[in-house]
Amino acid sequence: MNKAVAVVGMCGSGKSVLCKYFTDMGWESVYFGGVAVSQLQKDGIPVNEANERRVREQLRHDLGMGAFAIVLKDEILDKLSRGNVVLDGLYSWSEYLILKQLLGDDLVILAVVTNSDIRKQRLACRQVRPLSAEMVDSRDVAEIEHSEKGGPIAKADYYVMNNGTEAELKAQFQAFMQWLCR
């Protein structure tokens, strides 16, 4: 049976790096953040942290806290029917509940955890959408208080720590894959 692995964590924790490991292995990908980016591009609005946050919060206001799972449900099921799928950026507890009901044991939550100061350093120098330390703090508060982000992280099936090198993260990913295929 195919699996859907949702990679969860705070911004700058290494979710995108882990998701790339999955896609490098041939897994399909569903990027939750792409919903906000696509909407901004469609509306001709600049893609930046403030605008993305506004779109995320508006979608959740309109559709509830499970908005992204609702919007992406058909894409997830379609890709899962063809193979394994990595879900990049599942945020809210409500999204988790919707997908858990939809996918049951075929949904696995992989949490990546990184110290706050390391996340801030990484986000300050990332190529796409760099964030200042103040922006990271603001985003963290918004995601915890307004997006139910802590629930899926707390409920994860498996955790990796990403405070070191990419080689160390890759080794933890390989350990996860062994665990997943047990």
C-alpha positions in Angstrom: 0.0 0.0 0.0 1.3 3.5 -0.8 2.1 5.9 2.0 1.7 9.6 2.4 4.4 11.1 4.6 3.6 14.6 5.9 6.7 16.4 6.8 6.0 18.9 9.6 8.0 21.5 11.5 8.5 25.2 12.1 9.8 27.4 9.3 13.5 26.9 8.7 13.6 23.5 10.4 14.5 21.6 7.2 11.1 20.4 5.8 12.0 21.3 2.2 15.4 19.5 2.4 13.7 16.4 3.7 11.0 16.6 1.1 13.6 16.8 -1.6 15.1 13.5 -0.3 11.7 11.9 -0.9 11.3 13.3 -4.4 14.8 12.3 -5.3 13.6 8.7 -4.5 10.8 9.2 -6.9 8.0 10.1 -4.5 5.3 12.5 -5.7 5.1 15.8 -3.8 2.2 18.0 -2.6 3.4 21.4 -1.4 0.8 22.9 0.9 2.5 26.4 0.7 2.0 26.3 -3.0 -1.7 27.0 -2.5 -1.0 30.5 -1.1 1.8 31.2 -3.6 -0.5 30.2 -6.5 -3.3 32.4 -5.3 -1.0 35.4 -5.0 0.4 34.8 -8.5 -3.1 34.4 -9.9 -4.2 37.7 -8.3 -1.0 39.5 -9.5 0.1 40.2 -5.9 3.7 40.1 -4.8 4.8 36.8 -3.2 6.2 37.7 0.2 5.7 36.7 3.9 3.0 39.2 4.7 0.9 38.4 1.6 1.3 34.6 2.0 0.2 34.9 5.6 -2.8 37.0 4.6 -3.8 34.3 2.0 -3.3 31.5 4.5 -5.4 33.1 7.1 -8.1 34.1 4.6 -8.4 30.5 3.3 -8.7 29.3 6.9 -11.3 32.0 7.6 -13.3 30.9 4.6 -12.9 27.1 4.8 -11.9 26.5 8.4 -8.6 25.4 9.9 -8.6 22.3 7.6 -8.6 24.5 4.5 -5.4 23.3 2.9 -6.3 19.6 3.3 -9.7 20.4 1.8 -8.2 22.2 -1.2 -5.5 19.6 -1.7 -7.5 16.4 -0.9 -8.1 15.4 -4.5 -4.5 16.0 -5.6 -3.2 13.9 -2.7 -5.6 11.0 -3.4 -4.7 11.2 -7.1 -1.0 11.1 -6.5 -1.3 8.4 -3.8 -3.2 6.2 -6.2 -0.1 6.2 -8.4 2.6 5.9 -5.7 4.0 7.2 -2.4 3.5 10.9 -1.7 5.4 13.4 0.5 3.2 16.2 1.9 5.3 19.3 2.3 4.0 21.6 5.0 0.9 20.2 6.6 0.2 22.8 9.2 -2.9 22.6 11.3 -4.3 20.0 13.6 -7.6 20.2 11.6 -5.7 19.4 8.4 -4.1 16.4 10.2 -7.5 15.2 11.4 -9.0 15.5 7.9 -6.1 13.6 6.3 -6.0 11.0 9.1 -9.7 10.3 8.5 -9.1 10.2 4.8 -5.9 8.1 4.7 -5.9 6.2 8.0 -2.7 4.3 8.6 -1.4 5.3 5.2 -0.7 8.8 6.7 2.7 9.0 8.5 3.8 12.2 10.2 7.5 13.0 10.1 8.5 16.0 12.3 11.8 17.8 11.8 12.8 19.8 14.9 15.5 22.5 14.9 16.7 24.9 17.6 15.2 28.4 17.1 18.5 30.2 16.8 19.7 27.8 14.1 16.4 28.2 12.2 16.8 32.0 12.3 20.4 31.7 11.0 19.3 29.5 8.1 16.3 31.6 7.2 18.3 34.8 7.2 20.5 33.5 4.4 18.2 31.2 2.4 17.9 32.1 -1.3 14.1 32.1 -1.6 12.1 34.3 0.7 14.8 35.0 3.4 13.5 36.1 6.7 14.9 38.3 9.5 15.0 37.1 13.1 12.0 39.3 13.8 10.1 37.9 10.9 10.8 34.4 12.1 9.5 35.2 15.6 6.4 36.8 14.1 5.8 33.9 11.8 6.3 31.4 14.6 3.7 33.1 16.8 1.2 33.4 14.0 1.6 29.8 13.0 1.3 28.5 16.6 -1.5 30.8 17.6 -3.5 31.1 14.4 -2.6 27.9 12.5 -2.8 25.1 15.0 0.7 24.2 13.9 1.9 22.6 17.1 -0.6 19.7 17.1 0.8 17.7 14.1 4.4 18.3 15.4 3.4 17.0 18.8 1.5 14.0 17.3 4.3 13.0 14.9 5.0 9.3 14.3 8.7 9.9 14.0 11.1 12.8 14.8 14.4 14.0 13.4 16.6 16.6 14.9 18.2 19.0 12.4 20.7 21.0 14.4 23.8 19.7 12.5 25.0 19.2 9.0 23.0 18.1 5.9 24.9 14.8 6.0 23.6 14.2 9.5 20.1 15.0 8.4 20.4 12.6 5.5 21.5 9.9 7.8 18.4 10.5 10.0 16.3 10.4 6.8 17.7 7.0 5.9 17.0 5.8 9.4 13.4 7.0 9.0 13.1 5.2 5.7 14.3 2.0 7.4 11.7 2.5 10.1 9.0 3.2 7.6 9.7 0.1 5.6 9.9 -2.2 8.7 
